[in-house]
Amino acid sequence: MKGGKWAYAAIALIFMCQAVCLAARENTLSDLVNSGKPIKVFVKEFDNETNDAMIKPDIFKVELEKAFSNRKSVIFQVVKHPVESDVQVSGILKKFQYLDRAPLKAGPGAGGILLDAAASATHNYAEMEAYFTITDTKTSQVLWSDLVNVYKKKVMTPQDSVGVIYDKISRIFLSKSFGKGKN
């Protein structure tokens, strides 16, 4: 009987520890998304390491804020001041590249290579790489951070490519970081 009392005491201690751990747990992005409440977001201006005159961090910030506002599966509220936010988004624009012709990517078989060569000859290519960080405003805890790299092949001018790539990297970042939203 003595062993049984110790087992019950151990089980009770485990349950108490789990309850304390759950109560002390920090917010996660999943918690915010699944709460069903609008997530208040403050977007900081990104640092620019691209050395490309066409890349403007202030314009990127506006485009990223638009992407948050346009997201339907998760409701975001973009705020003007960090103290009003649940999370803050910051980052570094690492790389931007525009090419008159898309680079040739070897596909399976000769037919794939020929199709890619034909598309590469008629399409332009833009690529961007950015490092994103999402921080909890109250705790300063980093909730998510990752390097996001996207490219787009289509007919576009160098000036048009900037807006196209800003839009694509913003949407991919939102999908990677916040997921598909509450179903």
C-alpha positions as CSV (number, residue, x, y, z in Angstrom):
1,M,0.0,0.0,0.0
2,K,2.9,2.4,0.7
3,G,3.9,2.3,-3.0
4,G,0.4,3.2,-4.1
5,K,0.4,6.4,-2.0
6,W,3.7,7.5,-3.6
7,A,2.3,6.8,-7.0
8,Y,-0.8,8.9,-6.3
9,A,1.4,11.7,-4.9
10,A,3.6,11.6,-8.0
11,I,0.6,11.7,-10.3
12,A,-0.8,14.7,-8.4
13,L,2.5,16.5,-8.6
14,I,2.7,15.9,-12.4
15,F,-0.8,17.4,-12.9
16,M,0.1,20.4,-10.8
17,C,3.3,21.0,-12.7
18,Q,1.4,20.8,-16.0
19,A,-1.2,23.3,-14.8
20,V,1.5,25.8,-13.7
21,C,3.3,25.3,-17.0
22,L,0.2,25.9,-19.1
23,A,-0.7,29.0,-17.0
24,A,2.8,30.5,-17.5
25,R,3.1,29.7,-21.2
26,E,3.8,32.6,-23.5
27,N,1.6,33.5,-26.4
28,T,2.3,31.8,-29.6
29,L,1.3,32.8,-33.1
30,S,-1.1,29.8,-33.1
31,D,-2.8,31.2,-29.9
32,L,-3.3,34.6,-31.6
33,V,-4.6,33.1,-34.8
34,N,-7.0,30.7,-33.0
35,S,-8.3,33.3,-30.7
36,G,-10.6,34.6,-33.4
37,K,-9.9,38.2,-32.4
38,P,-8.2,40.7,-34.8
39,I,-4.4,40.6,-34.3
40,K,-3.0,44.1,-33.9
41,V,0.2,44.5,-35.9
42,F,2.8,47.2,-36.0
43,V,5.1,47.0,-39.0
44,K,8.5,48.6,-38.5
45,E,10.5,49.9,-41.4
46,F,12.8,47.2,-42.8
47,D,16.6,47.6,-43.1
48,N,17.8,47.5,-46.7
49,E,20.9,45.5,-47.5
50,T,20.1,45.0,-51.2
51,N,22.2,48.0,-52.5
52,D,19.5,48.5,-55.1
53,A,18.2,52.0,-55.6
54,M,14.8,50.7,-56.7
55,I,14.2,49.1,-53.3
56,K,12.5,51.5,-50.9
57,P,11.9,50.2,-47.3
58,D,9.2,52.8,-46.7
59,I,7.2,51.6,-49.7
60,F,7.8,48.0,-48.8
61,K,6.4,48.8,-45.3
62,V,3.2,50.2,-46.9
63,E,2.9,47.1,-49.2
64,L,3.3,44.7,-46.3
65,E,0.7,46.6,-44.3
66,K,-1.7,46.3,-47.3
67,A,-1.0,42.5,-47.4
68,F,-2.0,42.3,-43.7
69,S,-5.2,44.3,-44.3
70,N,-6.1,42.2,-47.4
71,R,-5.7,38.9,-45.6
72,K,-9.1,37.2,-45.2
73,S,-8.4,34.0,-43.4
74,V,-6.8,35.8,-40.4
75,I,-8.1,39.2,-39.3
76,F,-5.3,41.7,-38.8
77,Q,-5.6,45.3,-37.6
78,V,-2.5,47.4,-38.6
79,V,-1.8,50.0,-35.9
80,K,0.2,53.2,-36.1
81,H,2.1,52.9,-32.8
82,P,4.0,49.9,-31.4
83,V,2.3,50.2,-27.9
84,E,-1.1,49.5,-29.5
85,S,0.0,46.2,-31.1
86,D,0.0,42.6,-30.1
87,V,2.9,41.8,-32.3
88,Q,5.6,43.8,-34.2
89,V,7.0,42.8,-37.6
90,S,10.6,43.8,-38.5
91,G,13.2,42.6,-40.8
92,I,15.9,43.0,-43.4
93,L,15.5,43.2,-47.2
94,K,18.5,41.1,-48.1
95,K,18.5,40.6,-51.8
96,F,16.7,41.9,-54.9
97,Q,17.4,40.9,-58.5
98,Y,15.8,41.8,-61.8
99,L,16.8,40.0,-65.0
100,D,15.6,40.8,-68.6
101,R,15.5,37.1,-69.1
102,A,14.6,34.5,-66.5
103,P,17.4,32.1,-65.6
104,L,17.2,28.7,-67.3
105,K,16.2,26.0,-64.8
106,A,16.9,22.5,-65.9
107,G,13.7,20.4,-65.8
108,P,13.2,16.8,-66.4
109,G,14.0,15.7,-69.9
110,A,14.7,17.6,-73.1
111,G,11.1,18.8,-73.5
112,G,11.2,20.5,-70.1
113,I,14.4,22.3,-70.9
114,L,13.0,23.5,-74.2
115,L,9.8,24.8,-72.6
116,D,11.8,26.6,-69.9
117,A,14.1,28.1,-72.5
118,A,11.1,29.4,-74.5
119,A,9.5,30.9,-71.3
120,S,12.8,32.3,-70.2
121,A,13.3,34.1,-73.5
122,T,9.9,35.8,-73.2
123,H,9.7,36.5,-69.5
124,N,11.5,38.7,-67.1
125,Y,12.6,37.6,-63.7
126,A,12.5,39.2,-60.3
127,E,13.7,37.7,-57.0
128,M,13.7,38.9,-53.5
129,E,15.0,37.6,-50.2
130,A,14.0,39.1,-46.8
131,Y,14.5,38.1,-43.2
132,F,11.3,38.6,-41.2
133,T,10.9,38.6,-37.4
134,I,7.6,38.7,-35.4
135,T,7.9,39.8,-31.8
136,D,5.4,39.8,-29.0
137,T,5.0,43.5,-28.0
138,K,4.3,42.8,-24.3
139,T,7.1,40.3,-23.7
140,S,9.6,41.1,-26.5
141,Q,9.7,37.4,-27.2
142,V,10.5,36.4,-30.8
143,L,7.5,34.4,-31.9
144,W,8.7,33.6,-35.4
145,S,11.6,34.5,-37.6
146,D,12.8,33.1,-41.0
147,L,14.4,34.0,-44.3
148,V,11.8,34.1,-47.1
149,N,12.9,33.9,-50.7
150,V,10.5,34.3,-53.7
151,Y,10.8,34.8,-57.4
152,K,8.4,35.8,-60.2
153,K,8.7,35.1,-63.9
154,K,6.5,37.2,-66.1
155,V,6.6,40.1,-68.6
156,M,7.3,43.2,-66.5
157,T,9.5,46.3,-66.5
158,P,12.2,46.7,-63.9
159,Q,10.0,49.3,-62.2
160,D,6.9,47.0,-62.2
161,S,8.9,44.1,-60.9
162,V,9.5,45.9,-57.5
163,G,5.7,46.1,-56.8
164,V,5.1,42.5,-58.1
165,I,7.9,41.1,-55.8
166,Y,6.8,43.2,-52.8
167,D,3.3,41.7,-53.1
168,K,4.5,38.1,-53.5
169,I,7.0,38.1,-50.7
170,S,4.4,39.7,-48.4
171,R,1.8,37.1,-49.1
172,I,4.3,34.2,-48.8
173,F,5.5,35.6,-45.5
174,L,2.0,35.8,-44.1
175,S,1.3,32.3,-45.2
176,K,4.5,30.9,-43.7
177,S,4.3,32.7,-40.4
178,F,0.5,32.8,-39.6
179,G,-0.6,29.8,-41.6
180,K,-3.9,29.4,-43.3
181,G,-5.9,30.7,-40.4
182,K,-8.8,29.4,-38.3
183,N,-11.0,27.0,-40.2
